[in-house]
Amino acid sequence: MANDIEFIEEERRHWGKIFTDITYAISEVSPFIDETQLKRRRYFSKVSILDEYMDKLTSSESTSKKKSFFDRLKGDDSTQDLRNFKSKNSSSFKQLESCSKCQCLACSFECKFQSCSACKEGSLIKACDKEKGNVRTFDTFNIDLTNNDSGQMNKYKVLAIVENCKLDKLNILLENLHDSDDKLILYYYPGIKSDNFGEITDSEEFDFVVETFQQSDY
């Protein structure tokens, strides 16, 4: 029983904070942005899953505390329903965790960026100046690129995607998984079936991407 209670308490601490942060953000921004825009935010349609999970935690805690000595000897797991629920909704839980850390969470500015429409699983906006540039980072996002000169294919980790809304362009920052000195900054053109990339020849654009990315770490 102790392990069940510990699991439930840890889940309530972690996901309860995320649930509180998201519901508070909704109440804070809803008076200032259009309802249609609010409903486009990824967390808006998924927060009800966390609400249901909070109820399940309370129910499981009550069940666990009422276990008989015989139930405990059998190893009856009152948290199985919780684990099944999380497994069934795993993508939503990952999304909500990312949303809770995202700069878009409680932003009430009139958005000029792609914001939620460009969101991938495990990504979030790490920094945004509200005017020209933002930085999107990822938990895990790797791509394969072929060197046009050598024909050799290498796998790169996506460090970030920088959006320049003044130029309506996306820039991707990459690091070779097998050679950390091999870094690339390219134009990024995401597609339905495949993505395309292009060389940045304008030095001012290149410097803007580097500066915006570096500032996001502070």
N, C-alpha and C positions, 0 to 999 in steps of 0.2 A: 504494500500500500504506500509506503514511504516514497518509493520510486515513482509511483503514479502521481502522487501529490507534488513531488518535486518537478516532474515533467510539466504538469498543469500550471504550476506557479511560474515556471520559466517561460512557458508559452504565453501566459497572460501578461507577464512583464514585457516581453518582446513585442508581441503583436498588439497588446493593449495600447502601448505607446504609439505604434504606427496608426492604429485605428483612431486614437484621440487626435493625433497630429493631422490626419486627413480630414476628419469630420470638422475639426476646428478651422482648417483652411477653407473648406467649403463654405462654412458660415461667414468667414471673413471676406471672401471674394465675391460671394453671390450678390451683394448689393451693388457691386461696381462693374460687373461684366454681364453681357447678354446671356440669357439662359441657354441659348443654342451653343454659344461658345463654351459655357461651363460643361455642358453635356458632352462636348468633344474631348474633354480631358479624360485620360485613360482611367484615372482612379474613380471618377464619378460613377461609372456603371458597375464598378467592381467592389466598391466599399461595402456593399450589402453582404458580400461574402464574409468579410471580416466581422460584421455585425452578427451574422449567424454563428461564426466560429466562437465569438465571445460567449454567446449563449450556450454553445456546446461545452465550452470549458467549465462553465458554472455547473451544468448538469453532470458532467463527468466527475467533477470534484465532489459533488453531493453523493453520487453513486459510490465512489471510491471510499468515502468516509463511512458508508453504511455497510461495507463488506463484512461478512462474517469471518470468523477464524478459519472455517472450512474453505471459504472462497479464496482466502489468501494462501492457504496451503496448496490449492489447485493452481495457483498462479494466474487466476482470472484477471485479465487485463482490461480495466475499464477505460483505457485510453485508446483502444483500437479504433473506435469510431472517429476519434480525433485524427488519428494517423490516416485513416481511409479518406476522410474529408479533405485533408491537406493534399494527399496524393491525387485525388480527383480534380482538385482545383490548383494544382501546383503552379501552372503558368500565371494564374491570377495572383497567387501569393507572391511570386517573384516580381510581377509587375507592380504590385502595391508597395513592396519593399523599396523598389527603385523610385517610385513616385514620392515616397516619404522623404527621400534625399534630394529630389530634383528641385532645381531653381524655379521651375514652373509651378510648383505646388501651391503656393499662396500668392502668386503674382497676379496683380489686377491691372497691369498695363495693357494697352491695346497692342496685341502681339503682332510683330512684323516678321516673325520667323515661322519655320515649318512646325516647330514645337511638337505636339503629340502626333501629328500626322506622319512624322518621320521617325517615330519611336520604334526601336527594335527591342526584343526581350533582353533584359539585362543592361539596358542603356539608360542614361539620364543626362540632363543638362547640368554640367558641373559649374559653368560660369556663363553669365549673360550680361551685356552692357545695356540692354533694352533698346539699343539704337542701330548698331551695325553688326556686331559679331557675338556669337555664342560658341560654346565648346561642349560637344557631346562625347561622353566616355562610355566604355563598355566593360562588363564583367569579363566576357570572353567573345572576341570577334576576330577570327583569323581568315585571311584570304590567300589564295595562290596567285602569284604573278610570274609571268615569263619574261626574262630578259630578252629584249628584241635583238641585241647584238650577239649574245652567246646561245640563245635558245634554251637556256637553263631555267627550270621552274623552281621557285623558292616560296616558302610559306612565311607570311608576314602577320604580325600582330598589329591590330588597329589600335594605335595609341589614343586617337581622338578624331572626331570630325569637326572641323570649324566651318560654321556657316557665315557667309558674308552677305547679309540681306540687301546691302546697298547695291551690290553687283549681281545679286541673285545667283550666287555660286556656292558650291560645297567644296571643301578641301579636306583631303584625308591625310593623316600622318601615320606612317607605317614604320615598323621595326622588324628586321629579319629575326625570326625565332632562333636561328643558329649563328647569327653574327650581329650582336647588338650595335656594332659600329655602322652597320648598313641600315640607314634610315632614309625614308623617302617622304616627300611632300608633293602631292599630286592633286589635280582637279578630280572630283569624284562625281560620276554620273550613275546613280543607282538605277537598275532596270528590273523589270518583272522576272526575266529569266536569267539575266547576267548583268554584271556591273561593268562599267567602262571607266577608264582613267585617262588623264591627259597631263602633259607637262605644263608647269607654270613658268611662263617666260617673263612675266612682268615682275620686276624686282620689288616694287612697292606692295604688290599683292602677296608675294612670298614673305616679305618682312612682316606684313600684317598678320599672316597666319602664325608665324613663329612667335611673335610678340603676344598675340591673343592666347595661344596655347601656354606659353610660359607664365603669363599672368594668372592663369586659372589655378596654378599651384600655390598661390599666395592668398 
